[in-house]
Amino acid sequence: MARIIIEGLKNKIVPNKILQHITILKEHLLTAINIHFDLYARIRFHIHLFVNKGGKPDLDLLIKSDSKEVSVDGFSEIFNNSFDYGNELKLIPDSQKSYIPIQFRFLSLYKWLELEFKEKGKWNDYFVSFAKSVENEFYKRELSNKKFSNYLHEIRDKCAHIKSNNDILGVTSLSYKDEEKVIEFTKFLIIICVEYFNQIKLKDKPFKMNYFGQHDIDLS
């Protein structure tokens, strides 16, 4: 259990300014758990408990989880070393959460790619290199005969501009055929985004983002 302790409160009310800092810490804590141990930690409950100064927390609570155990020092290392990546580390785990509609899971990955590879509204040369590095694996999976980058943008358009019929835009859902395409491509995109983050961005870090499945793509 993680605990944030604030001393010196005159009333059993957390001031908004302090609450903002608590929220930042809580969100990053959940992100740190998401990327390495438990994808669904964010939808589990959290508790605010007021304790008299000098008193000990009194909470009778049991939570069971199938996640693997980790030492306090090990988790502290992940928490401290991942803080600088902020929202980047929230977007990629979101793409693996089954309770989020598939189009939004894909768009989380697409947004991360934009943050990583777009400058002044244009895809940079690093994106060109990234796309080339995954091209062979993309074709092996027979997802499309198109280039990886072209198919990526095509799927993005399907998810961002869902149509209720041929002419009218509407926030409804993907067609069955398009949904199958998005599901299969998102599975592939999750792998390459996680592997890129681990092999490139976290290359010298003492922790790695977990992919909750099988992967074997070398992007180094």
ABEGO torsion letter per residue (X at the ends): XBBBBBBGBABBBBBAAAAAAAAAAAAAAAAAAAAAABAAAAABBBBBBBBBBGBBBBBBBBBBBABBBBBAAAAAAAAAAAAAAEAAAAAAAAAABAABBAAAAAAAAAAAAAAAABBGGBBBAAAAAAAAAAAAAAAAAGABABBAAAAAAAAAAAAABBBABAABBBBBBBBAAAAAAAAAAAAAAAAAAAAAAAAAAAAABABBBBBBEBBABBAX
